[in-house]
Amino acid sequence: MESDYSGVVMPILTRLFISVLSLCALLASLWALAACGGEGSSNRSEEIRDTESTSVDPRYVVLNDLLVRPWGLAFLPDGRILVTEKRGRMVILNAEGTTVQEALTGLPAVADASQGGLLDVTLDPDFTTDPWIFWTYAEPGTGAELGLSGTAVARGRLIGSSLNDVEVIYRQKPKVSGGGHFGSRIAFRSDRTLYVTLGERQKFTPAQDLTTTLGKVIRINRDGSIPPDNPSIIGAEPEIFSYGHRNPQGAAIRPGGDELWVTEHGPQGGDEINKIVAGGNYGWPVVSYGCNYGDPVSDACRIGGGVHAPNYIEPVSYWVPVSIAPSGMIFYTGAGFPQWQGNLFVGALVGTALWRVELNEDQEVLRERLFFEPNERIRDVGQGPDGWIYLLTDSGKLVQIRD
């Protein structure tokens, strides 16, 4: 299991602070509710039941099993595959995915400990004319911040096997102690701005603190500056797009627009899929469908009563009482599985499964567990230029899902 499911007990001070925090978060969230048109009712029907795959019998093809703790992947225009390894190495695989062609030089140092390390990677939308790539990582502190760490966003031009003109364009603030809940995924909008998901570093209450970027989704320009049309949340840092998040480790733009959807780790149970709205408050740590660490896990054990509405944004989908530890996600648009076009695919670190979620607009209508190899923690999900689905596993595999 991910270390955030290891039974860490919520600090007593955090529990005492929740009642005060709830009132403050309620006042802050009123603006968000108005801004998002009152989105609050749950989109997840309690009639939904988890099912096993029956209509499609996809093949699970291991292309490579020699990667070391891979975390993120991106496809280059020529079909080769960029893969990040948590230890701080980024490699290029051949188009078949079978061979590491080269390891890139020029990466900054990462804090490779617990859940930290080298994380997501994506290509600039204009990569073919100017070969920038963007990545996130756990950045170690220096000087007065020695021993602390925080999620950072960097970019560099990919020339051969070298990253050139490398610069850090954004740093989560503040850096803190501990090795948990860094997030972090990157998703580009059509306007070339980028969303970045940031975990609350297992500090709980900062997810509601608008003067920090712990437990937030931020939106920035490619140079790290702030888009002028970000939501104007009273008292918030200008890059904050939404807040009240725990540890969002998956992000994808829904085809046909710029809607950001994320997967988010709950505590004991309560893992979520969320549609992100500008200025929205997603409730953590005041409310969750999961249970506090140390409490017995059951359907009745729900932090703050579980239901987010009307003060917070309801998840589109959630898992109770057992966590799946959701990771990378995609909206599928390929031709390989035409019956699955438009579906969400979510990797699971717990439960050795890939989940398929069928939607009717913003309503979940089916949630299907696709079983594959035993004991595989799926870390990231991607769609290749060939239309097949690709998975990274914590055991070091690159897997192709095809018919």
Steps between C-alpha positions, in 0.01 A plus 500: 500500500598862457651624824204736554294184573742376762286582803647835597281655767371854443668731750284595797546869430364448150185334637442786743552755227248346259194660662655847473627425152158385386348841575784682324483268199123546483538877465778460243303247300190720458680693231602177328145369499375816339782496246432141394128539464412318821660168406449299814269205448670164462542372145565148623193283518484267798349247257841457331663167580853400411508240223759287327579527128263293286468680164871522417786263571810717450850358489763597755835519318816570702729704276771574754566380855835667566388848606573615856202642690349676196251781570397688185506455123453710188515414130737688270378591148707217348336242728786465748403514866626729776491335843585651837650282771438610854867478593569805279566347158309577179543261208390471137373161388484394138159515328441134580556572869743213534834677532640798688672697225641774719491657845462877495753738649430840656239407760511680837542303822185340643401405854458127445347385827167343591248634242736770373725488195478568128129500417299597191617598153321649199583665169435862418206521255740669255776243548545439127604860443673564835582181694417596859401231746357561847533285809418503870717374781561514873756777538735483801542815703829681542630756747232590752275234340753217532319179588169626356353430157219602269355429158661702221433543129792522257544520126784442256558467127557141391796495260620147432558345841546833678264737675606856423394840639364323809312724739267453795184693411301432816557391860228386738494714811605451764748214501427274795634192675387146423492280193130469413236646268693689233232442232580564216382505139516756219223564244511759221191695395435605141616854587846362590458564871563205726331351801715340770359289783669548839455279806459632853817320613309308772455827691117494472385855584715691247270360229251766618764771554492727196834661588677170421495276193485174693194297398423711193463488125688793348488651152807674361645611168785312334754742651351470850313831493135518601216514244291816556172306471566266793214499753512791745471311828499740794824472695652243265833481323430597136610166351239301699228361277333268755569385854407255773691215333687219673735325260392527134719260301307490173393777262347511153328753276162380375491492118306778334584772751727603784333320793756361741419174677715357778533187709562553867611278787262489795612391847356156593254474213356805328723502192346740248462601138434873482403742227687820579313828492659843532521607863350172624559366852516120510473469875815339633560459794160617624296242310574168329326173420798330662589441864761660719806286559454301818121476458337170400439491124132472408236663280375690805842653576508819294693812596267796552205281403641424155257701288677807363200704386404777538822648638750305290518343155377140485722244328373346177602159633645358820604165643379380841578342734828369355757722329632429151772770519427659159794610289533613137194541278397569141190568297522238227469624140673224304374276221626178659195469726225700326238391755708670772546839338433782745541270803728579791776253584649518849799308631490351850793452734287276722285225355722418199250638251432752227160663545275605212240765576219566254337842517177657383599866495625543860315198640674170563288221349739206519820419683687193386807333649735353240719234656850434378816354645501432877666737744561780251466856624405711197676835528412675175265458204562636151363475149748429224495637146403147394171528691589246769510561874836499677567441870798551728524275805694555819679170434669659197283386210373682194182321396291532186124431517373397156246270341 
